[in-house]
């Protein structure tokens, strides 16, 4: 299968936010089909992460949490096993569940329950059980890596490759959910513009890791442009 083109149709129209496309760009050297924006993503390189050691056969899940959808891609170097675009997005679920500031514990529990159900329904158990590692990309994951390191200003070199345990993500969720939006805007390492949705995003990441039975994730700061560049290098090689 190596070198062959795989194709994924993202069938949830308008739910693939720009961040959502980043997971496929980072993870697969993908490019966006500009003739059909937000409708199709071509996976030009099957590897789950173009930069991974080609001898590493570990199956991983790439988690991209966006405003209107969350993308989950499972595979290893040389093949993509599974991909889904779920209708779980931080804006969507925040508006649906988090009505108080700070969020009421019951509201957060409802959000987490819905998101967990979405992930477990969207990804078959055998696929989830096969993943042995995780890579989280896009704004939620990079924000948490930045907060965890108290980065000011944001430093992509320190964010990229940062390791977050499930326990630490859960701690950050508790901390952020206990703050008002104004208090979250003042958190070192967090872009104030993300204060309204970071609680939901952190809950999404915790639920994704738990759904896949994983105790940690690595964070990637790389975006779709880097994926496209990697693809160009691979084509010339």
N, C-alpha and C positions, 0 to 999 in steps of 0.2 A: 504493500500500500504506500510505502514511502515514495514521495515524489508525485503521487497522483493527487488530483484536485478533489477535495471534498467540498460539498455544498450544503449549506444550512439555510433553510427558508425561515426567516423570523416572521411568524404569521400573526403576531399581535400588532396590528397597525398602530403607529404613532406611540407605542409603548417603549420603543427603543430610544431612550434618551441618548444624547451624545456620549455621556459617560458609559451607557450600556454598550455602545459599540467598542469602547476602549478595551473591554475584556477580550474581544475577539481579535483586535489588533495586536494587543500585547501577547496574547496567549497563542495565537496561530499565525501571526504575520498576515492578518486579514486586510482586505481593503473594502471600502464601502462602494456599493454599486450606485454610482451617482445618477444613473438613468432611472433608478427606482429607489429613491431615498427612503430610508426607514422601512423598507419592505424586504430587502434581501442582503445577506452578508455572505461573501464568498470566502471560504477558508482555503487559501492558496497553499498553506503549509500545514500538513496534518499535526505536527507536534503541538502538544498542549501549551508548552512554553518554548518559544524559538531559541531561547538562550540556555535551556537546560542541557545538561550533559547527555549526548545522544546514547550513551551506554546505560543511562538511568532508566529502568523500566518501571519505576514507581508510578502508579496511577494517581492522579491528583484531580481535585475539583478546583476550577477557577470561579471565583465568586465576584460578580459585578453588581453592586447594589446601586440602583438608579432611582430617579424621582418617580417614574411611572412603572418600572418593571425591574425585576432582578434576573440576571442571566446566570445560568449555571452550566458550566461546560466540564465534562469529565473525559479524561483520556490520558495518554502518555506519549512520550516521544515516538512519533511514527504513526499515531492513529488518534482519531477523535472517537470516543465510544458513545458519547451522549451529549446532547445539547438541548436546553429548553429556555424559553423566555417566559417567566412567570408574571402574572399580574399582581405582583407584590412590589410596590414602590413606596419610598419614604414619604413622598408628598401625599399620595393616595391614602396610605394607612394612617398617617398623622392626622389628616383631615377627618378621617372616618372615626378614629378612636380617641385621640388625645385632645380633649376639650378643655382641660384645666391647665393652669400654669403656676407651679410645675404640675406635670401629669399626675393624676390620681393613680395610686397603685393598681386599682381595679381596671382602669382604662389601659394601662400598660400591659397588664396580664391578658386582657382581651386581644390587644394588638399582637402580642407574642403568640397566643394560641392560634389566631387566624393565620399568621405568617408560617408558623410551624406546620400547620395543616396544608397550606399551599405548597410548601417545599416537599413535604412527604408524599403528597398526591402527585406532584409533577415529576418526581424522580423515583423510579422503581427502587424498592428496597435492595435488590441485588446490585444495582448501580451504586447506590449510596454506600453499601458495605464494601464495595471494591476499592473505593478511594482511600488512599493511605496518607494523603497530605492535602494541603489547601494553599491556594494563592489568592489573596483578596486584592482587588484593584479598584480604582475610582475613588470618589470623594470621601465616602465614609471611612474606608480602610486607611487612606492616607492621612485623614484627619486624626484618627485614633493613634496612628503611629507618631504623628506630630505631637499630640497631646501627651502621649506616654513619655516622650523624650523632652517635653516642655520646650519645644523649638520656637524661637522667636528671633529672627524671622524663620519662615518655613524653609527647610533645607531638603530638597529632593534627594540629594545624595545620601542623607542619613535616613530618610523615610524608606527609600528603595531597599528591600531586603530585610527590613525590620521584622522581628519575630514577635507575634502577639499570642500569648496563651489564652485559652478559653477562660481561665480564671481571671486573667487581667482584663479581658473584654467585659466580663461580668461585673468586675469592680468598677470599671469606667461607666458601664451602664447605670449602676447604682448611684454613682457620683453625679452623672449628668442629669439623670431623671429627678434627682433631688433638688435641682437648681431651677430658678426661673429662667425664662429666655434671656432676660437682660444679664443675669449672672453667667449664663453660658457664653454670651458674647464676649465676656471678659476672660474666658479661660485661655491660658497661655497655650499656643499651638493650634487653636481652633480659629478658622476664618469666621468672623462674626456672621457672615452671610449664611453659614451652615448651622447656626444656632437653632433655627426653628425645626430642623429635621434630623439633627445628630442623634437625638434620643431614639427615634424610630430606626435610624440606620444602624446604630449600635445593637439594638435589639435584633434586627435582621441578621447581623453577623453572628451573634450568639446563637440564634436559632438555626442558622445554616450549619454552623459547626456541630451543634448538637444533633441535628438531623442526620449528618454524615458520620456521627460518632467520632469526631476528631477533637483533639485537645489543644490545637493551636493552628495558626495560619502564618504564612509569610506575606508581606505586603509588597506590592509592585507599584512604583510611581510611573511606569512607562505607559505611554498612550498609543493611540492608533497610528500616529505618524512613525513612531519607532518600529511598530510592527510592519508597516509598509516598507520602511528602509531595510529591515531584516529580510523581508521577502525579496527585495531587489538584489541583495547580496547573495541570497541562496540561489536565485535564478542565474546569476553570473558564475557561481561556483561550479 
